């Protein structure tokens, strides 16, 4: 699935800076943020796929 997020150039630069500081990709940062917000709302994240 692909999700599009609209952000200003300044917001995108900030997100990239945060992801870089954590040494993760922007996609991973978004996944983590969504999982954290879901947990805050009491909605469990789906299980991560298991590598073969």
Secondary structure by P-SEA (a helix, b strand, c coil): cbbbbbbcaaaaaaaaaaaaaacccaaaaaaaaaaaaaaaaccccccccccc
